[in-house]
Amino acid sequence: MTNSKPTAPTAPANPRTTTTASLKRLLPFARPALPALGASAVAAIVATVCGLTFPLVIQWIIDGPIARRQLGGLWWPAVLLVILGVAEATLFWARRMLATRPTMRVEASMRAALYERLQQLPVSFHDRWPAGQLLSRAVSDLSTIRRFLAFGLVFLVVNLATFVIGVGILITLSWPLGLIVAALAIPLVLLSFQYESRYQILARRSQDQVGDLATVVEESVLGVRILKAFGRSSHLRRSFLRQAGDLRDTELSKSKVISVLWAVIIALPEIALGIALVLGVRQVAAGTLSAGTLVAFFGTAMGLRWPIDSIGWLLAIANDTAAASDRYFEVMDAPVTVTSPDHPIPAPNPSGRLRLKDVRFHFADAAAVDGHPADTLRGIDLDLHPGETVALVGATGSGKTTLSALINRLYDVTGGSIELDGVDIRDLDLDVLRSRVSVAFEEPTLFSASVRENVLMGKPDGSDDEVRAALAVSRADFVDELPWGLDTRIGEQGMSLSGGQRQRLALARAVVAHPSVLVMDDPLSALDIHTEAEVEAGLRSVLAGTTTLVIAHRASTVMLADRVALLQHGRIAAVGTHSELMSTVPAYRDLLASRDDAARAAEVNA
């Protein structure tokens, strides 16, 4: 198996995808929030109209009570201004309250859908994708989408409506001056389209770099013991700083693009207002325009500054969100290749009969030979009888772990078939299959949860008695010495425990459900000789009634088996008892002898 993972692309997967098309993909998730967002937009538009009414009231004051020197007539306009101010503030509060909860629910539903998808996707997908890239999509990208829905989308609508309403008011007040302000919309639209494509590429690159940076941080935290032990912290720090510098450069490039756009967006209204001011003053001087109308015109025009100035910022948010949407749907669109059949065959009564028939397998990224991917497994035939224990031995890289991952469909065979109780495992419901086949991996993965919760992942409805019985089998009596026994929380990856303790808990998790088939990938490799002997004694009671395939590297583990299968060059080279193979198969004898010598040397050094 290759462990290499791709570097995230620095441009959209489909460069022809427009911002609008990317944003439209959010519609199925956003649809429940649309009524609230519509109400939020209406509240904001009405609040803006209240603000645009201020200059008209001021026009009334200047051309009315002030021009006629009737100060008593100021009361009603003053009361109206207070009402408009209170209404504007209240409506903006309502806008935020209307948008916040629904958009948070959208974010939560998208995050839940992404998590569910990650659980459905095959192991081959996770082999290729760095964890930091997935983490950044689940956290920062979804936060970007929520902010756009709650604020950016609403104000794209609100600011457009504000501009149209405001220009309408300006034209009503003075159509020549109003047309001057309206004319600036043409260069703004053209300029926005010009800068959109450049910013879109940079937005995608930035988000991919955030994912890469998250991967470096995650690996440095999980591997902190290795980094400290080998004194390599400074090396990874340099790598982190280099990637952080790349991200900084991308963000600076984004800032340069948006700053130019923003500068022009600010300059154009200033020019238009300057021209309008000169013409307006001349009209007032000529008596064709009242002073109140000119003040109202410029008061309304200044009220349009925020909708105009925010165009660049809103376009930036829209492009960031489009890139986040593309990244999100890259995961959601990934094919789920290991699934339950549409019409699964009812599982027969469990007996534990396991049969491998001409099993072939290659990884998707395997090197091609004669135009075809090279098989890791090249035709495996193996029959395990109910209750039988078969040890699988072979040199490093022979495909033992790969074979073990096929039994419960972590990967699917690319040729041949695997049958459980006479039924092809691809015809069984996936949940049923995995309830009957348990796996204990060589590298145990524990979660930040209690001992009880970690063990019961093998049987969610199990009792404490079943947990303790499984711990007894794996000889994990150290649990009783932990501060809170079964309730003791294990740190991330179980690093607070020794390697042997982690393996014993993982073994307890595998046996707690009393599976029909138990697959053990060298589950005792981290144990010393004495503890291994104790665990093997406990396992014998379980293995007596369970069909077991155990990947073995030491003769002591092989002794647990009724039969032994030698895997060589992707094929089963020999099958027999341990003593038969020792006497008749030199390759088997040499393999076990070399490993026992290595194990004894490691024990002496320890």
N, C-alpha and C positions, 0 to 999 in steps of 0.2 A: 504494500500500500504506500502510495506517495503521501507525504505529509505536507507537501508544499501547498500554499494557499495563495490565491491571486492577489495582486495589488489592485485596489479599487480603481476603476477607470476615472479619468479626470475630465470626462465629457459625458453628456447624456448618452445612454445606450443607443437611442435612436436620435441622431442630431436633427432629423426633420420634425420631430415632435414639437409642437408649438406649446407656448405657455398655457394657452386656453385649453388645448387638448389634455395636457397633464393635469390641470385643475379640474377638468370635467370628471376625471376618474374618481375624484373624491365624493362625487354626488351621492352614490349609494349610502355612504356612511353619513354624509352631511344632511341628507334629506329630512330626517326627523327634526333637525334643528332649524330648518328653513323658515317655518312660521315664526319662531321666536326671533330669528335674525331679520326677517322682514319687518316685524314689529319694532325691532331695535332700530332699523334703518328709518322707518317712518317717524319714530320718536326723535331721531337725530335730525331728520329733514325739517320737522316742525320746529325743533329747537333752533335750527339754523335760520328758518324763516323769521322766528322771533328776533334773532340777532339782526337780520337784514331789515327788519321793520324799524329798528332804532333810528337810522338816518332819516327815514320818512317822517318820524315823529319830530325829529330835530328840524326838518324842513318846515313842518307845520308851526313849530315854535318860532323859527326865524322869520318866516314870511307872514306869520299871523300876529300873535301877541307882541313880539318884539318890534316888528315893523310898524305896528299900530300903537306901540307903547301902551298896551293894555296888560300890565303885569298880573292882574287878577286872573287873566286867562291862562296862566302857566300851570294852574293846579291840575287840570285834567290831563294835559300832556305828561306832567311829572308822575301822576298816579299810573298812567299807562306805561311809562318807562319802567316803573317799579314792577308792575305786573308782568311785563315782557321779560324783565331780568329774572324774576322768580320762576316764571314758566320755563325759560331757557335752561336754568340750572337744574330744575326738577326733571325736565325731559332728558338732559344728558345723563343724569343719575339713572333714570329709568332705562336709557339705552344700554348702559353698562350692565345693569342687573338683568335685563332681558337676554343679553348675549352670553353672559359668563357661564351659567349652569349648563345650557344646552351644548355649548362648544366643549366644555369639559367632559360631558357625556360622550360626545363624538370622539374626543381623544381617547377616553377610556375604552370605548368599543373598538376603536382601531388598534389600540395596544393589545386588547384581549384577542382580537382576530389574528394579529401578528404572532402572539405567543402560541395560539392554537396551531397556526400554520407551521411554526418552527418545530412543534412537537410532531406534526404529521410528516414533515419533510424527511426524506431518508437520510441515513447516516452519511451517504456519499455526498449529499449537499453540505453537511456540516464539516466534512473533511476538506472541502474547498474554500469555505468562507471563514475569514478571521472573525473571532468573537467580537472584537471591537467594532467592526463594521455593522454587525447585527445589533449590538448594544446602542450605537449611535442612531440607528434607524428607530429603535424602540423608544428612545428617550428624546434626544435633541430634535430629530426630524419631526416627530409627532408634536412636540411643543411648538415648533415653527408653524405647523399646519393649524394648530389650535389658535395661535395668536392671529394668523391671517383670517380665519373664519370669524373670530370674535371682534377683530378690529379692522384689518386691512380690507376684507371683502365688503364689510358694511360701509366703510368710508370711501371705497371706490365708487359705490352707488351714491352715497350721500354727497360727496364732493362734486360728482358729475351733476347731480340734481341741483346742488347749490350754485354751480357755475351757470347752468341754464337759467335758473330762476333769477340769479343776480344780474346776468346779462339782460334778461327780459326787463327787469326793473330799470337798469341803466338806459336801455333804449327808450323806455317809457318816459324817463326823465329828460333825456336829450338824445335823440336817435343818432346824430352825427358823432357825438362823443362815445355813445354806446357801441357803435360799429367799430370804432378804433380799438376798444378793449376786446370786443368779440373776435376781431381779426387775428389776435395773437394765438387763438386756438389752433390755427393751421400749422404754423411752425412748431408748436409744442407737440402736436401729434406726430409730425414727421420726425422730429428729434427723438421722441420716445421710441419709435420703431427702430431707429438707427442704433440706439444704444441697448435695446432689449437683448438682441442676439449675443452681443459681447458680454453683457452682464450674466446671461443665462449660463454660458460656459464656465465663467468664473465662479458662479454660485454652486454649480455642481462639483467643480474641482475642490472648492473649500469644504463642502460637506463630506466628500470622500476623504480628504485629508484629516478631518476631525475623526472619522472612523479609524483611519490608520493610527492616529495618535492615541485613541482610546485603546487600540490593540496593544501598543507598546506599554501603556500604563498598566493594563491588565496583566500582561506577561511579566512585567517587572515586579508587580505586587505578588502574584502567585509564585514567581520564581525567586523571591527575595533571598531565600536561604542559599540557593545556588550562586546567586550573584555575590553575596557576601562571602561565601565559602571560597570562591575562586577569585575574589577581588576584582570582579568585572563590573561593579556598579558604575565606575567612571565610563566604561565602554558604552553601556546602555544609556547613560546620561547623555553622551555625545550623540547617540542615535536619536534620542528623544529631542535634544536641542536642535538637531538638523531638521527633523520633521516639523517641530514647532516653528522653526524659521521659515520653512516652506509654506506653512499655513499662514504665518504672518505676512509673507510676501504676497500670497494670494489675496488676503484680506486688504492689503494696501492697494493692490491692483483694482479690487472691487471699489475701494474708496475713491481711487482716481477716476474710474469710470463714472461713478455716481456723483462725484463732486463737480465734474465738468457739466454733467446734465443739470445738476442742481443750480450751478452758477448761471447757466443760460436761462433756466426756468425763472430764476429771480430777476435776471437782467431784462428779459422781454417785458414783463409787466411794468417794471420801472420806466422803460422807454415809452410804453403805451400810455402810462399815467402822466408822464412828463408832457407828451404831445397833447393829451386831453386837457391838462391843466392850462397850458398856454392858450389853447383854443377856447376853453371855458372862461378864463379870465377876460379874454377879448369880447366874448359874447355878453358877459355881465357888464363890462364897460360900455358896450353898445346898447345895452338895455334889452337885448333879446333873450336873456336868461337871468332869472332871479338869483340873488345871493343864496337863499335857502335851498334852491334847487341844486346849485353848484356844490354846496356843502353836503347835501344828501347824496349827490352823485359820487363824490369822493369818499363819503362815509361808506356807501355801499361797495364801491370799488375796493376799499381797504378791507372790507369784510370778505372779499373774494381772494385775498392774498393767501390765506391758509389753504383753501382748496387748490389753488394754482401751485403754490410752493411745495405742497405735499405730493405732487404728481411723481416726482423722482423717487421719493421715499416709498410710496405705495407700489410703484413699479418694481422697486428692489425687493419689497416683501413678497410681491406676487411671484417674481422669478425664484426667490429662495424657496417659496412654498412649492412651486412647480418642480424644482429639483428634488425637494424632499418627497414629493408625491412619486416621482419617478423611482427614487431609491426605495421607497416603501413597497411599491408594486413590483419591483424587481424580485423581492422575496415572495410576495403574495402570488406572483405569476410562476414561480419556480414549480416544475412538475412534481407531483407526489407519485413516485413510481412504485412504492411499496404500500399497497392498500388491500383492504378486504375485498373479496370478489362481490359483484353485485348480487349474486345468488349463492351464498356460501353453502357448502355441503354440511348437513348436521354432523357434528363431531360424534364419532362412535364412543362407546364406553372406553375410558382410558385404560390401556394396558401397558403402554410405554414401548410398543414395537416401533423402532426407528430404522428406516432403510434408505440408504443413499444409492441412487442408480445413475451411473455415468455422469456424476455431477461435474460440471465445468463452471469456471468463473473467471472473469477478468474485470479489472477496474476500468472505469470510463476513460481514464487518461493513460491507460497502458500503452507502452510502445508497440507500434505496429510491426508485424512480421508477415511478409508476403501480402501486405494490404489488409491484414486482419489483426485486431488487438491480440497481444500475446496473453494466453491463458495462464493464470496463477495456479488454478486447479485444472487438471487435464483429463478428467474421467475417473472420478472417485466412485468405487463400488464398496459399500460397507453395510453390513447387516447387524443391528444390535437387537438382541432378544429382550423381551420384557424382564426387567430386574437385573440385567447384565451390566457389568462395568467394563468398558473398553478404554484402554489407555492409548492415546495417540502420541507417538513420538516422531521426531524428525529434526533435521538440522535447522539452524536459524534461517528464516526466509523460505522454508519449504511450503508454507501455506497453512500451518496448523491453526493459527488464530483466525485467519480468513475463513477456514472451514467451520470453526465454532460459531462465527457470526452469521452463518447461513441457516443454522438450525431453527432459530426463532425469527428469521427474516429481517435481521438488521440490514442485510443485503439479500437480494434475490439471485438465485442461480442464473447464469447466462446459458446454461445447457444442462440437460438431464433433469432429474427431479429428486426431491426428498419427500419421503412418505412418513407420516405419523399415524400409527394404528391403521395402516392400509389406505390412507387418504393423502393425496398431494397437499403439502402444507399451504400451497398457494390457493387451494380451494376451501380452506378453512377460514372462518372469521378470525381476524388478526388478534382480537382481544382473547378469544378462546385459545388460540395457539400459544400466546405468550403467558396465559394462565397455567398452561400445562408444561411449558418449557421454561426453566429458570436458568440463569447464567451467573456464574461467579467469575469476574474478570481478574486478570493478573494485576492490573492497576486499578485498585478499588476506588470508586468515586463515592465520597460521603458528602452530605449536604449540611448546611448550617441549620441544624434541627436537633432534636433530642435523640438519644440512643434509640428510644422506642420508635420514634417516627422514621428513623433511618432503616431499622430492621423491618418495620411494617410496610415499607414500600414493596416488599415481596408479598404481602397479604394485608391490604388496607383494613379489612374487617377482623383482623386477628386480635386475640386477647393477650393480656400480660403473661398468662401461663404459657401460651404458644411462643411468645417472645423469649421467655426464659428457657423453654425447652430447646429452641434453636440456638440460643447462646451457649447452652450446655453442650450441644453437639459440636459447636465450633470452639469449645473450651475458652469462651470469652468471659471467664469469671472475673476479669479485671474490672468489669462494669460495676460490680458491687463496691469497689473501692473508689469509684468516682464520687465527687461531692454530693450529687443528687441521684445516684443510681441511674435508673432508666430515664429519668427526667433531665439528666445532665445534657446540656446543649454542646454539640461538637462544633468546633470552629470551622471556618471555611476550608473545604477540601479535607477536613479531618486532620489538619496539620498539628493539632494539639495532641494527637495520638501517635504512637510509633507505627512503623510500616506493618509490623506483624499484627498489631491491634486492629488496624484498619482492615487488613485482609480477613481477620476473624469475624469482624462485624459484617463485612460484605458476604462472607460465607453463610453467616446466620441469616442474612436477608434472602439468600438464594434457597435455603432449605426450609424456611419457616412455612411456606405454602404447601409442603409435601408434594412437589411437582411429579408429573409422570416421567419427565425427562430432565436430567440435571446436566448442564454443560459447565465444566470447570476448566478455566484456562490457567493452569499452573497456579492454583489459588493459595499454595503454601510456600511460595518462593521466598517470602520475607521472614519465615519462621526459622528458629534454630532447630537443631536435630531433635532435642528433647520435646519442645512444644509441638513440633511437627508430628512426632509419634503419638502424642496425646490427642491431637486433633484427628489424626487418621483413625485412632481407636474410636473416637466419637462418631466419625463418618461411617464406620462400618455398619452401624445400626440403621443409618439412613440409606446407604447404598444397597442394602439387602433387598429393599422393596422398590428401588428406583432405577430406571434405565439411565446409565451415566456414561457420558463421554468426557474423559479427563485428559487434558493436554499435560503431558508429564515431561519433566526435564531431568528428574533424578530417579534412581532405581527404587528408592523408598516409596515414591509416589506410584510407580509402576506396580509395586507389590499390592496395591489396593485393587488392581484390575483382574478380571477373569480372563480377559484376552488382551493382547497388545497388537496395535496396527502401526506399521512403519511407513511413514510418508516420505517419499523421495521424488524430487522433480515433479511435484504436482500429482503424483499417483500413489496409490497404496502398493508398496513393494512387497510386503509380507504381512501375514496375520497369523497369530498363534499365541500360545502362552509365553510367559516371560522366559521360562526355562527352555522351551522349544526354540525360541528365536535366539537365545544366547548360544545355543549349541549348533544351530544350523545357519544363522545369518550373520556373517562377519561384520557387515555394515552396522547392524543393530548393536552388536557386542562392542564395537569400537566407539560408537556414539555414546552409549551409556558409560563406558569406562572413562572416556574423556570428561564427561560431565561430573561423574563422581569424584574424579581427581580434582576438578576445579572446585567442587563443593567442599571437599575436605580441606583444600588449601585456604578457602575463604573462612572456614570454621576455625582453623588454626590461627589465621591472622586476626580473627575477631577475638 
